Amino acid sequence: MDVLRIRGGRRLTGEWTVHTAKNAVLPIMAAAVLTPDTTLLEDCPLLSDVAYMGEILTRLGCKVTRNDRMLKIDPQGMDSHEMPDELAKKIRSSIFLLGPILTRFRKATVTFPGGCEIGLRPIDLHLSGLRQLGVEIHEEGGVIHCDGRYMQAGNVHLDYPSVGATENVMMAAVLLRGKTVMHNVAREPEIVDLQHFLNRMGANISGAGSHTIVVEGVRRLHGISYKPMPDRIVAGTMLAAAAITGGNIHLKNVPVEDLHAVFSKLREMDCVLTQHADAVVLHAPERLRPFARLQTQPHPGFPTDMQAQLLALATVASGTSILVENVFENRYGHAGDLNRMGADVLINDRTAVVKGVKELYGARVTARDLRGGAALALAGLRAQGETIVEAVHLIDRGYERFEDALAALGADVRRETVTDT
């Protein structure tokens, strides 16, 4: 078991470059099987979720190889429509393969996906969208069997703007003859990136980033080399890390236009941000001000994936902050460990009331999900003494060598492997 050992009290300063986005890379990896040609993904981050997706593709018959930061996906030998059960349970994003597998084989067998325990996250929106394309679906023994022999283009309406369901239906419709119009879709920037990728492959998709996406079916897609978008959540997390330590950092390769909601809250906390075309500079105050109210919402609202990090900042602000989690019903798992470090966080259903304290104190804490684990590491950067963060494998799902990124900016943090006795 790996842990992060952090000694707090150092201000983060310096420059750092953001890597490509997990939430863009994973659906793009799934979309790579929509063509018989080879796809190259540039600057592909070294994340456990990326490795798991690569394993799933390999088990389906694809050839997946990595050369430094270049990931090569050759789907020519793909010969299975059945998702490997034990791997699918490790990664929520395995569900992205449902649409592409259906497109390729006109049938798919999948198990319910795994991932972080942050809420129910049912896949019924994915299945509803596919049913509206003519897919027949039935469940048996926890396994979902999909029959796509009668798939056809048409109108699809999502009851909720789910990111994954939007991307799955896009990929399922891309090779269907005729026009598919998708209504009430999610607007996240990673969906826009997937549209760019598919259109570069020869697709004809428009509207990503709005509430309506139009997919004009094409006969064939071809392989390309593509660099996915930078990771807006990693960028936001590094800004939060600097803010909680009273630091000054210069981030490069930042999707600035996708972070306005995060920038707004950081400014409300008295941080000074200077934006450039693809970079941002943050100067943090000696002590952060509280924000009045933060509510997570689908994009362009405040992202749920940044809630935990801003909650960590609020623990040391000079007053009371209110957070409301509207996206997932179980996303305050980090609050108890923050309280063990001296924070004053009260949870009532989906609302967190955070009374800022002057100091946090090092403790042994446990990551319970990806973003909550990152938030505990941020608290450790500020805390007096030593903080040990357990279950680092959850942080590895979305942050490439998180300890190295923080250390490059001056943090006293290292990874250690411990064994149970």
N, C-alpha and C positions, 0 to 999 in steps of 0.2 A: 504494500500500500504506500503510495506517495503522499507526502504532505508538503505544504509550503510553510517555511519557518521565516517569520517576518519580525524584524525589530523596528518599531515605529519611531517617528520623530524626525525623519529626514524630508526636506522639501524636494519635490520632484522638479527638475529643471532640465532643459535641453531639447533636442530635436528627435523625432521618431516618425517612421513611415508606416502608415496603416496598410495591412494586407487585404487581399480580396475577401469578399463577404461569404461566410458560410451559407447564409440564407439565399445567396445567388448561385453559388457553386453547386449545391445539392440538386435543385431542380434542373440545372443545366446538364449535370451528369446524367440524370434520368432522360433528358431530352436527346442525349447523344445516341440513344438506341433507335431513334426515329429514322435514321439513315443507315444504309449498309456501309457507308464510308467511315473513315477514321476521323475523330475529333481530337483536337489538341486544346487543352486549357492552360493558359499562361498564368504564371504567378499563383498557382494553386496552393492554398495554405496547408500546412501540416497539422491537420486537426483529426481527432479520432472519428468524428462523424463522417469526414471525407473518406477515411480509411474503411469504415464500415460500409459506406455506399459502394466503394470500390470492390469490397469483398462480395457484396450482393451481386453486382454486375458480373463479377468473375464466375460466381456460382450459376448464373443464368447463361453462361457460355461466352461472354465477352472477354476480350483480352485487355486488361488494364495494367499499364506500366507507368512508372514515375521516373523521370530523369531530373533530379534536383527539384525545381519548382514547376516543371512542365508535366502535366498529366495527359497521357495518351489513352484514348478509349477506342478500341476496335471492336465493333459489335457484329462483325460479319459472321462469327461462329455462334451467335446467340441462338440457342435451341430449346430453351425452356420458358414456359409461361407461368411457372410455379415459384412464388417467392420463398426463399429459404426461411423457414419459421424462426429458427434460433437467432438469425441475424436481423430479421425484420423487427423482432421484439427489442432489439438494442437501440434502434434509431427511429424516431418519429418520421423522419423524412423518407423512409422506405416507401411510404404511401405515394410519393411522387411518381413511382414507377408504374402505378396502376394504369394511368392513361396511356403512356407509351407502350406498355406490354399489350394492352388491348388493341392499340393501333397496329402493332406488329403482327400479332397472332389472332386477333379477333376473339381471344379468350384470355382470362387471367385468373389465377388462384392466389389469394393473398391472405395473410393473417393480420390480426389487428396490430398496428405498429406500437413500438415502445417510445422511449425518450424520457425526459424529465417529468417528475410527478408534480406538475404545477396546475393540474385541473383535469377535468374529464376529457376535453378536446375530442369529442366524438367525430367520427369520420362520415357521419350521415350526410353532411353537406357535399362531400366528394361523391358519395354514392347517388345522391339525389341529382346532382348535375349530370352524372354519366347516364342515369336512367332517362333523363330528358333528351339524351342523344340516341336513345333506343337500346341501351345496354340492359340485358336481363340479369338480375342479381339475386342470389339467395345465399343465406348463411347456414352452415351446418357444422356443428361442433367447434365454434369459434373460428372457422375458416370461411372466407368470403369467396364465392364462385361467381365469376362474371362471364356472361356470354355476349360477345359483341358482334355476332353474325349479322345482326340487323341494325348496326349503327348507321346513323345518318345525320347530316347537318340539320340544324333547326334553331329554335329559340330556347335559351337556357336562362332561368331566373334563380339566383341564389337567395335563400331566405336571410342569410347573413353574409356580409362581404368577407368570406374566409380566404386567406391568402393561398393556402394549399389547394382548396377546391377550385379557386380561379385558375391556378397554374395547371392543375390536373385536367380540367375541361379544355383549356387552351391546347394542351398537348394531344388530347384525345381527338380534337376536332381538326387539327392542322392538315391532315391528309384525307379528310372526308370530302366527297364531291359536294359542291354547293357552299352556301353561306351559313355560318353559325353566328348568331348574335347573342352575346352574354350580357345579362342585365344584373345590376346591383353587385358588381364584382368589387374585389378589393383593389386598392389604389397604391399599394406599397411599391417603392422604387425597385425592389427585386423582381416584381412582375414586369416592369418596364424593361429591365435588363434581360429577362427571359424572352420578351418580344423581340428585342434587338438581336439576340442570339438566333432565334428561330428565323427571323427575316433574313439574317445573313446566310442562313442555310438554304434559303429559297422559299420560305413561307410568305404568306400574305396576310399579316395581322396588323390591325390598327386599333387605337383607343386605349392601350395600356396607360395607366395613370389617371384614367377617368372612370366613371361608373359603368361605362358600356364598352365592351371589346367586341370587335368584328373580326371573324376568322373566315377568310375566303380559302376554301380548300385547294391544295395544289397536288400534283401527281407524285412528286418526289422531292426529297430534301438531299442535300449533299454535305459532306464533311467540311469543316473549316477550322481555323485556328482562332481562338477567342480569349480575350482577357476579361473576366467578370468584373463587376463594379467593386469599388472599395467597401469595406465593412463599416457601415454607419454606427453600428452598436459598439464595435471595438473602438472606433474613434470617440464616441461618447463616453465610453468607460475610461479611456485614458485621460480625457479632459476632466472627468470626475475625480480620477486619482490625483491629478495635479491640484484640483480645487480643494480636496479634503486635507491636503498637506500644506496649503498656502503657497503652492509652487507656481512656476512660470514655464510653460512648454510651447513648443512650435510643432504642430502636427502637419505632416505632409500626406498627400494622396487621400484627401478627405472629400467625401461627397457633400459639400457644403450645403447645397440646395435641399438636401434631404434631412437636415439636422436643425431646422429653424425652431422646432418645438423644444428641443434640448437646449439650444443656445438661449432661448427666451428664459427658461428656468435658471440657468447658470447666471445670466445677467441679473435676474431677480434676487439671486443670492449674493450679489455684489461682485461677481467676477467680471473682468474686462476682457472682451473677446474682439479680436481683429480678424475679419474674414478676408480671404483672398480667393482666387478662382478655384483652387483645389487644395487650400491649406487654411489653417486657423491658428492664431496665437492666443493663449489664455494667460492672464495675470490674475491670480487669486488674492483676495484680501487676507489679512491676518486672521480674521474670524468671519465665517460666512453668516449672512443674514438668512432668516427662515423664508420660505416661500409660503404664500397664503394658502394655496390649494393646488394640488396636482392631480389630474384625472387622466388615466390611460384611456386611449381611444384608438380605433383603426387610423392608419395614415390618412391625412397629414396631422392627426392629433398626436399627443405625446405617446411614444412607443412603450408598450408593456415591457419590452426587453430592457428598458432603461429605468424601470421603476425601482428595482432593488438598489441600484447604484445611487439614485437620488435620495432614497430613504437613508442610506448610509451617510450621505452628506448632511441630511437634516439632523442626524443625531448629535452633531457638534455645532449646529447653528445657534445663533443668539436669541432663540425664541421658539415658538411652536409652529410646526408645519403639519398640514393635513394632506394625506394621500388617499386616493380612491382608485381601486383596481377594478376596472370595468370589463376587462377582457377575459381573465382567468380567475376562477373562484378559489384557487389555493396557491397564491403566489406570495405569501408572507412567511415562508418557512425559515427565512434568515432572521426574522425579528427576535426570536427567542435567544439566539446566539449573540445578537447585538446587545440585548439586555444583559447577558452574562458579562459583556465587556464594559458595562456601566451605562449603557444607553437607557433612555426612558421612552419605550415604544409601547403603545397600547393598541391592540388589534380588536376591532369590532366588526365581524363579518368581512366586508370588502373595504373597510376604512381603517387607516392607520393614523393615529395621533402621535406625533413625535415631538417631545419636549427636548430641545437641545441642551446638552450638558457641556461643561468646559473641557472635560477630559474623558477619554476612553482608556481602558486598561487591557493589556494583553491577556489572552485566555486561549484555551484549547477549544476550537469550534469545528463544526462539520458542515461542509457544503451539502445542501440537499437538492440543489438544481444548479444549472449552468450559471445563470445571472446572479442568483443568490450567493453562490460561491465566490464570484468576482466581488460582490459587495462586501463580503466578510474580509476578503483580502484588502480592499480599500480601507475598511475600518482598522485593520491591522497596521496599515501604513501610518495612521494617525495616532494609534494607541501608545501609551507608555508601556515599556517592557516588551515582552515577546508574545507574539500570537502564532499559534500553530493551526493551520487550516487543513482539516482532513478531507478525504474523498476528492482529491484534486482531479481525478479522472473526469469528473463532471465539468470542471472548468476547461479541461482539454478539449471538450466537445466544440468549443467556439472561439478559444483564444490560443493562438500559436505560441507555445512556450511563454506563457504569461509572466512567469518569474523573470525571464530574460528581458522582456519588454520593460518591466518596472525597474529592473536593475540598471538598464541602459540609461534611465532618467535619474539615477541616484538612489534608488530604494535599496535597503538592506534586506534582501529576500533571496532565499535559495530553496531548491527542491531537495527533499531527502526521501529515501526509500526506507520505510520502517517495517519490521516484521512482528507479527503477533507472537507472544510467548505464552 
